[in-house]
Amino acid sequence: MNTYEDKTLCCGCTACSLVCPKNAITMQEDEEGFLYPLTNEELCTNCGICRKVCAFTKKIEKAGTPAIYAVRHNDMEVLEKSSSGGVFTAISDVILNQGGVVYGASFDENYFVYHLRAANIETRNQLRGSKYVQSRLDDTYQKVKEDLDSGNVVLFSGTPCQNAGLASYLEFRGADTSNLLQCDLVCHGVPSPKLWIQYVQYLEDRFNGKITEFSFKDKRDNWKSMDSRVFVGDKDISSMCNKKLSFFRFYSTLYPVRPSCFKCPYTNLSRPSDLTIADFWNLEKSKPNFDDSMGVSLVLVNSEKGEKLFEKIKSTIYFEESNINECWQPHLEYPNSEPSRRKIFWREYKEKGFEYVIKKYGKGNLSYRLKRNLTPFLRKAGLYKISGKLYRMLFIKERKTKSA
């Protein structure tokens, strides 16, 4: 039995492979570098469990609107080392201070992105900062269950689809989730891990050394700049990596993004987690006291668990209540539209290789450049939300969901 009908209906969360009673499903990389479940038909008994556990095809419905906050950590050192307002550090500190564990995306020594278990502050600090790559989960869901079975308090941080997959897996396994807290992100789509690793290798080959530092968001000038900080050895190559060879701009073309991201069911206010965190944009008029170079976090409190956790971090943060009009951003309402040239991009990659596509698209494409130039003007003019809703009307096709 195939676990999915087409690639737009699989986010690669691993839940189906972990619950198969015959161990007939393994996660295999496709030609774009994304993991998908592959079924061994000789072992498969067509029991259908793999499809029942799949959360991506189930619609989440929650009544009401979450409580919404603008948040900034009180500790300047935490702010400097965080992508925006430092709320992840505040949340995870609560868990670690009570002897719990935290799961989140981390770089390994070769800058591969994977989910890491942290039981102390030093390891947790590896989870801070944005990683614009789909993280590898492997046996993470099983480790979370083992921690819960041992009575540990667990915080799991990841994309909405990773969180939904975890919740479904734990429910299927009958786990006690009373000690589990889940935190998702306002996700813009995940690019190929394969292309990311090839980017790392390309930079190391071109600049004759090992990458010793990579930060997707560097605050030295302004957190809104979305510039990276990159070192090969002791050589600062940030300028090149923010202009001609930018992975962020490359990713922002949406060509390297996973197919399911264009049909994402979690781009709304019905979140699969207790808390949702993101960058808080559009502050110029609504909260000018927050509008500086250090960054601000958006927090959506989605559950009673989330509310209790947020109460515990209030002594370490500066916060103000907000609303959906102030914090609106596209991916709280709809997913990205698949670019018309996506197939052309992957054909170029297959025929001409990674160096060709990073040189061609490392500065972004026309769509990216238009958005980058127009967005600040639209925000200042108060037209950002209106333009976003117009975009949805013109380009976004609604995703059809299926119940189990």
C-alpha positions as CSV (number, residue, x, y, z in Angstrom):
1,M,0.0,0.0,0.0
2,N,1.3,3.5,-0.9
3,T,1.2,5.8,2.1
4,Y,0.3,8.8,0.0
5,E,-1.4,9.5,-3.3
6,D,1.0,12.2,-4.5
7,K,3.9,14.2,-3.1
8,T,1.8,17.2,-2.3
9,L,0.2,15.1,0.4
10,C,3.4,14.0,2.2
11,C,5.4,16.3,4.5
12,G,8.0,13.6,5.4
13,C,7.2,13.6,9.1
14,T,8.2,9.9,9.6
15,A,5.0,8.9,11.6
16,C,3.9,6.2,9.1
17,S,7.3,4.5,9.0
18,L,7.4,4.3,12.8
19,V,4.0,2.7,13.3
20,C,4.1,0.1,10.6
21,P,3.6,-3.2,12.4
22,K,5.6,-5.1,9.8
23,N,8.5,-2.5,9.5
24,A,7.6,-2.4,5.8
25,I,8.1,1.4,5.5
26,T,11.4,3.2,5.2
27,M,12.1,6.9,4.6
28,Q,14.0,7.3,1.3
29,E,15.4,10.4,-0.4
30,D,13.9,11.4,-3.8
31,E,15.7,13.1,-6.6
32,E,15.0,16.5,-5.0
33,G,16.5,15.5,-1.7
34,F,13.3,15.2,0.3
35,L,12.4,12.1,2.3
36,Y,9.3,10.0,1.5
37,P,8.0,6.7,2.8
38,L,8.8,3.8,0.6
39,T,6.8,0.6,1.2
40,N,8.2,-2.9,0.8
41,E,5.3,-4.6,-0.9
42,E,6.5,-8.1,0.1
43,L,6.2,-7.1,3.8
44,C,3.1,-4.9,3.5
45,T,-0.3,-6.5,4.6
46,N,-2.4,-3.5,3.5
47,C,-3.5,-2.9,7.0
48,G,-3.9,0.8,6.3
49,I,-2.3,2.0,9.6
50,C,0.2,4.2,7.7
51,R,-2.7,6.2,6.3
52,K,-4.6,6.4,9.5
53,V,-1.7,7.9,11.4
54,C,-1.0,10.5,8.7
55,A,-1.8,13.9,10.1
56,F,-1.2,15.9,7.0
57,T,-4.5,14.8,5.4
58,K,-6.6,15.7,8.4
59,K,-8.0,19.1,9.0
60,I,-7.4,20.8,12.4
61,E,-10.4,22.8,13.7
62,K,-10.1,24.9,16.8
63,A,-12.8,27.3,18.0
64,G,-11.9,30.9,18.7
65,T,-8.7,33.0,18.1
66,P,-5.5,32.4,20.0
67,A,-4.1,35.0,22.4
68,I,-1.5,37.0,20.5
69,Y,1.6,38.8,21.9
70,A,4.6,40.8,20.8
71,V,7.6,39.5,22.9
72,R,11.2,40.5,23.6
73,H,13.5,38.8,26.0
74,N,14.8,41.0,28.9
75,D,18.4,39.7,28.5
76,M,20.4,41.6,25.9
77,E,22.8,38.7,25.4
78,V,19.9,36.3,24.6
79,L,18.5,38.8,22.1
80,E,21.9,39.1,20.4
81,K,22.0,35.3,19.9
82,S,18.4,34.9,18.8
83,S,16.8,35.3,15.4
84,S,14.2,37.7,16.6
85,G,12.9,38.4,20.2
86,G,14.4,35.4,22.1
87,V,11.1,33.8,23.1
88,F,12.3,30.3,22.3
89,T,15.1,30.7,24.9
90,A,12.5,31.9,27.5
91,I,10.2,29.0,26.9
92,S,12.9,26.3,26.8
93,D,14.5,27.7,30.0
94,V,11.3,26.9,31.9
95,I,11.5,23.3,30.7
96,L,15.2,22.9,31.5
97,N,14.9,24.5,34.9
98,Q,12.4,21.8,36.0
99,G,14.7,19.0,34.7
100,G,12.9,18.5,31.4
101,V,14.2,18.1,27.9
102,V,13.9,20.1,24.7
103,Y,13.9,19.0,21.1
104,G,14.6,21.3,18.2
105,A,16.5,21.8,14.9
106,S,20.3,22.0,15.1
107,F,23.4,22.0,12.9
108,D,25.8,19.1,13.2
109,E,29.5,19.5,12.7
110,N,29.0,19.5,8.9
111,Y,26.0,21.9,9.0
112,F,23.5,19.1,8.3
113,V,20.2,20.0,9.9
114,Y,18.6,17.5,12.3
115,H,16.5,17.3,15.4
116,L,18.5,17.2,18.6
117,R,17.6,16.3,22.2
118,A,18.8,18.9,24.7
119,A,18.9,18.3,28.5
120,N,21.0,21.3,29.4
121,I,21.5,24.9,28.4
122,E,24.7,24.4,26.4
123,T,23.0,21.8,24.1
124,R,19.8,23.9,24.0
125,N,21.7,26.9,22.7
126,Q,22.5,24.8,19.6
127,L,18.7,24.9,18.9
128,R,18.5,28.7,18.8
129,G,18.4,30.6,15.6
130,S,16.5,30.0,12.3
131,K,17.5,27.1,10.1
132,Y,15.8,27.5,6.7
133,V,16.1,23.8,5.9
134,Q,13.9,20.8,6.5
135,S,15.4,19.0,9.6
136,R,15.9,15.3,9.7
137,L,13.8,13.6,12.3
138,D,14.9,9.9,12.1
139,D,13.9,8.4,15.5
140,T,13.0,11.7,17.2
141,Y,9.3,10.8,17.8
142,Q,10.4,7.5,19.5
143,K,12.8,9.4,21.7
144,V,10.0,11.8,22.7
145,K,7.8,8.9,23.7
146,E,10.6,7.4,25.7
147,D,11.1,10.6,27.6
148,L,7.4,10.9,28.3
149,D,7.2,7.3,29.4
150,S,10.0,8.1,31.8
151,G,8.1,11.0,33.3
152,N,10.1,13.8,31.8
153,V,8.6,17.1,30.8
154,V,9.3,17.6,27.1
155,L,9.2,20.6,24.8
156,F,9.1,19.8,21.1
157,S,9.8,22.6,18.7
158,G,9.5,22.3,14.9
159,T,7.5,23.0,11.9
160,P,3.7,22.6,12.1
161,C,3.7,19.4,10.1
162,Q,6.4,17.9,12.3
163,N,4.3,18.8,15.4
164,A,1.1,17.4,13.9
165,G,3.0,14.2,13.0
166,L,4.4,13.8,16.5
167,A,0.9,14.3,18.1
168,S,-0.6,11.7,15.8
169,Y,2.2,9.2,16.4
170,L,1.9,9.6,20.2
171,E,-1.8,9.2,20.1
172,F,-1.5,6.1,18.0
173,R,1.0,4.7,20.5
174,G,-1.2,5.5,23.5
175,A,1.4,7.8,25.1
176,D,0.6,10.0,28.1
177,T,1.1,13.5,26.7
178,S,0.3,15.4,29.9
179,N,4.0,16.4,30.2
180,L,4.4,17.3,26.5
181,L,4.5,20.9,25.3
182,Q,4.6,21.6,21.6
183,C,5.8,24.7,19.8
184,D,5.5,25.3,16.1
185,L,6.6,28.0,13.8
186,V,5.0,30.2,11.2
187,C,6.6,28.3,8.3
188,H,7.3,29.6,4.8
189,G,8.0,26.2,3.4
190,V,11.1,24.0,3.7
191,P,13.8,23.8,1.1
192,S,15.7,20.7,0.1
193,P,18.3,19.4,2.6
194,K,20.2,18.0,-0.4
195,L,20.6,21.4,-1.9
196,W,21.5,22.9,1.4
197,I,24.4,20.4,1.9
198,Q,25.5,21.0,-1.6
199,Y,25.6,24.7,-0.9
200,V,27.8,24.2,2.2
201,Q,30.1,22.0,0.1
202,Y,30.2,24.5,-2.7
203,L,31.2,27.3,-0.4
204,E,33.9,25.2,1.3
205,D,35.3,24.2,-2.1
206,R,35.2,27.7,-3.5
207,F,36.8,29.4,-0.5
208,N,39.2,26.5,0.3
209,G,38.2,25.7,3.9
210,K,35.7,24.5,6.4
211,I,32.7,26.6,7.3
212,T,33.2,27.6,10.9
213,E,30.1,29.8,11.4
214,F,26.8,30.1,9.6
215,S,23.9,32.2,10.9
216,F,20.9,32.7,8.7
217,K,20.0,35.9,10.5
218,D,22.7,38.4,11.5
219,K,21.7,41.3,13.7
220,R,24.9,43.3,13.4
221,D,23.2,45.9,11.2
222,N,19.4,45.3,11.5
223,W,17.4,42.2,12.2
224,K,15.1,43.1,9.3
225,S,17.9,42.9,6.8
226,M,17.6,39.0,6.7
227,D,21.4,38.9,6.0
228,S,23.5,35.9,6.9
229,R,26.8,35.7,8.7
230,V,29.2,33.2,7.2
231,F,32.8,32.3,7.9
232,V,35.1,29.8,6.2
233,G,38.0,29.4,8.6
234,D,38.6,32.9,9.8
235,K,37.6,34.5,6.5
236,D,34.3,36.4,6.5
237,I,32.4,35.6,3.3
238,S,29.1,37.1,4.5
239,S,29.0,39.8,1.7
240,M,29.2,37.2,-1.0
241,C,26.7,35.0,0.7
242,N,24.2,37.9,1.0
243,K,24.4,39.1,-2.6
244,K,25.5,36.8,-5.4
245,L,25.4,33.5,-3.5
246,S,22.6,33.8,-1.0
247,F,21.0,30.6,0.2
248,F,18.1,32.6,1.7
249,R,17.4,34.4,-1.6
250,F,17.8,31.0,-3.4
251,Y,15.3,29.5,-1.1
252,S,13.0,32.5,-1.4
253,T,12.5,31.8,-5.1
254,L,10.5,28.8,-3.8
255,Y,12.0,26.6,-6.5
256,P,13.8,24.4,-3.9
257,V,10.7,24.1,-1.6
258,R,9.0,20.7,-0.8
259,P,5.9,20.1,-2.9
260,S,3.6,19.6,0.1
261,C,4.4,23.1,1.4
262,F,2.3,24.6,-1.5
263,K,-0.7,22.7,-0.1
264,C,0.1,23.2,3.6
265,P,-3.0,22.8,5.9
266,Y,-1.4,24.6,8.8
267,T,-1.2,28.1,7.3
268,N,-4.0,29.5,9.5
269,L,-4.9,30.1,13.1
270,S,-5.9,26.5,13.9
271,R,-2.5,25.5,15.0
272,P,-1.3,21.9,15.9
273,S,0.7,23.1,18.9
274,D,0.4,24.8,22.3
275,L,2.4,27.8,21.2
276,T,3.3,29.3,17.8
277,I,6.3,31.5,17.5
278,A,7.6,33.7,14.6
279,D,9.1,37.0,13.7
280,F,6.7,39.9,14.5
281,W,6.6,42.2,11.5
282,N,4.6,45.4,10.7
283,L,5.5,47.1,14.0
284,E,6.2,50.5,12.6
285,K,2.7,51.9,13.4
286,S,1.1,49.4,15.8
287,K,4.0,49.1,18.3
288,P,6.7,51.7,17.5
289,N,8.3,51.1,21.0
290,F,9.2,47.6,19.8
291,D,10.5,48.7,16.4
292,D,14.3,48.6,16.7
293,S,17.2,46.6,15.4
294,M,17.1,43.8,18.0
295,G,14.0,41.9,16.9
296,V,10.6,41.0,18.2
297,S,8.9,37.6,18.5
298,L,5.3,36.9,17.7
299,V,3.7,34.4,20.0
300,L,0.3,32.7,19.6
301,V,-1.0,31.0,22.7
302,N,-3.1,28.1,21.3
303,S,-4.1,26.0,24.3
304,E,-4.4,25.9,28.0
305,K,-1.0,24.3,28.3
306,G,0.4,27.1,26.2
307,E,-1.3,29.7,28.4
308,K,0.3,28.2,31.5
309,L,3.7,28.1,29.9
310,F,3.4,31.7,28.8
311,E,2.6,32.8,32.3
312,K,5.8,31.2,33.5
313,I,8.0,33.2,31.1
314,K,6.5,36.6,31.8
315,S,9.1,37.6,34.4
316,T,11.9,37.2,31.8
317,I,10.3,39.0,28.9
318,Y,8.8,42.3,27.9
319,F,5.4,41.7,26.2
320,E,2.4,43.5,24.9
321,E,-1.0,42.0,23.8
322,S,-1.7,42.2,20.1
323,N,-4.3,41.0,17.6
324,I,-4.4,39.4,14.2
325,N,-4.7,42.7,12.3
326,E,-1.4,43.9,13.9
327,C,0.5,40.7,13.4
328,W,-1.0,39.5,10.1
329,Q,1.4,37.7,7.7
330,P,0.5,35.6,4.7
331,H,1.4,32.2,6.2
332,L,-1.1,32.7,9.0
333,E,-3.8,32.6,6.2
334,Y,-2.5,30.7,3.2
335,P,0.5,28.8,1.8
336,N,2.8,29.9,-0.9
337,S,1.7,29.3,-4.5
338,E,3.9,26.9,-6.4
339,P,6.0,28.9,-8.9
340,S,5.3,28.2,-12.5
341,R,9.0,27.7,-13.3
342,R,9.6,25.1,-10.5
343,K,9.9,22.2,-13.0
344,I,12.3,24.2,-15.1
345,F,14.5,24.8,-12.1
346,W,14.7,21.2,-11.2
347,R,15.4,20.3,-14.9
348,E,18.2,22.9,-14.9
349,Y,19.6,21.4,-11.7
350,K,19.5,17.8,-13.1
351,E,21.1,18.8,-16.4
352,K,23.6,21.5,-15.3
353,G,24.3,20.9,-11.6
354,F,24.2,22.8,-8.4
355,E,26.8,25.4,-9.3
356,Y,24.7,26.5,-12.2
357,V,21.5,27.0,-10.2
358,I,23.1,28.7,-7.3
359,K,24.9,31.2,-9.6
360,K,21.7,31.8,-11.5
361,Y,19.3,32.1,-8.5
362,G,21.6,33.0,-5.6
363,K,20.5,36.6,-6.1
364,G,16.9,35.6,-6.1
365,N,14.5,35.8,-9.0
366,L,12.2,38.6,-10.3
367,S,9.4,37.6,-7.9
368,Y,11.7,37.7,-4.9
369,R,13.2,41.1,-5.9
370,L,9.8,42.6,-6.4
371,K,8.7,41.4,-2.9
372,R,11.9,42.6,-1.3
373,N,11.6,46.1,-2.8
374,L,7.8,46.5,-2.4
375,T,7.2,45.0,1.1
376,P,8.8,47.8,3.1
377,F,6.8,50.4,1.2
378,L,3.5,48.4,1.6
379,R,4.1,48.1,5.4
380,K,4.8,51.8,5.9
381,A,1.7,52.6,3.8
382,G,-0.5,50.2,5.7
383,L,-1.2,48.2,2.5
384,Y,0.7,45.0,3.3
385,K,-2.3,43.0,4.5
386,I,-4.5,44.2,1.6
387,S,-1.9,43.3,-0.9
388,G,-1.5,39.8,0.7
389,K,-5.2,39.1,0.5
390,L,-5.3,40.2,-3.1
391,Y,-2.5,37.8,-3.8
392,R,-4.5,35.0,-2.2
393,M,-7.5,35.8,-4.4
394,L,-5.4,35.7,-7.6
395,F,-3.0,32.9,-7.0
396,I,-3.9,30.5,-4.1
397,K,-5.9,27.4,-4.7
398,E,-7.5,26.0,-1.7
399,R,-6.3,22.6,-0.5
400,K,-8.8,19.8,-0.2
401,T,-8.5,17.8,3.0
402,K,-9.5,14.2,3.6
403,S,-10.6,12.7,6.9
404,A,-9.3,9.4,8.0
